[in-house]
Amino acid sequence: MRKLSFGLLLTVFGCVAASSAISQANETQPLLELTGARTAGALMIAKTDPSYQVALNGEALEVSDNGIVVFGFERDSEGVQELTLTLADGRQVTQQIELEPRSYVIDRVEGVPQRTVTPDPEQVARARKEAAAVWQARQTFSTRQDFLQPIIEPAQGRISGVYGSQRIFNGEPRNPHYGLDVAAPTGTPVKVVWSGKVVFADDDLFYSGGTIIVDHGQGLTTTYIHLSEVKVQVGDEVEQGTVIGAIGATGRATGPHLDWRVNWRNVRLDPALVLEHF
């Protein structure tokens, strides 16, 4: 398991402290090491002393027994984010993270099955039930730390869709896209990007078709959508690089591709940024 190359050192020196009683002896001792892009959609992984408490914008974050902290920023996050450390003796140190602005493309998709654009009431009820099951699977919080492995790509192919793009299906505006689309022939192998445990597997969801969700620990999951074949079941332990499915065009799709997603809890992250930084 690799040691992440953290890009930001949070020290007592140079930070805004809530208490003025911080010892000068600790001026150059890093309190927190952080890696990840400073922008919307970014996954962030930090390393700190496990005795410290960490909060993002006032919300407490989980600190593992070995001091790893995971969090991320939504698609529309912007401006200054505040990370606060409470030390073992009660002193507090804060660091502001200024997010770089992002812009997103308009993605016009024609030829989508109209029943998935304007579903009837029965289909709407089905989709809501399935969405609830997917949401529940993403509430998994384990102590795994598979995400400390260097990540791999889930499939080989042409990038046909990117995170954050505003989707217009058959001329009708819909929610933004939250995945990275990899176009390739039906049957192309799909590999799990980190080791983990399968927490959701279904070969026929209304919108996403064949769908797999894998837990990698501390609220971090990856999702694989539109699969023509699902090769795993809930509860399976999978090693990084294991073929868990095959690219297809199931659900709301116009052609065979993998829609790959990364979530921290319910925060939808940009897979391209994850590939770039981890």
Buried (B, 14 or more C-beta within 10 A) or exposed (E): EEEBEBEBBBBBEEBEBEEEEBEEEBEEEBBBBBBBBBBBBBBBBBBBBEEBBBBBEEEEBBBBEEBBBBBBBBBEBBEEBEBBBBBEEEBBBBBEBEBEEBEBEEBEBEEBEEEBBEBEEEBEEBBEEBBEBBEEBBEBEBEBBBBBBEBEEBBEBEEBBBBBBBBBBBEEEBEBBBBBBBBBEBEBBBBBBBBBBBBBBBBEBBBBBBBBBBBBBBBBBBBBBBBBBBBBEEEBEBEBBBBBBBBBBBBBBBBBBBBBBBBBBEBBBBBBBBBEBB
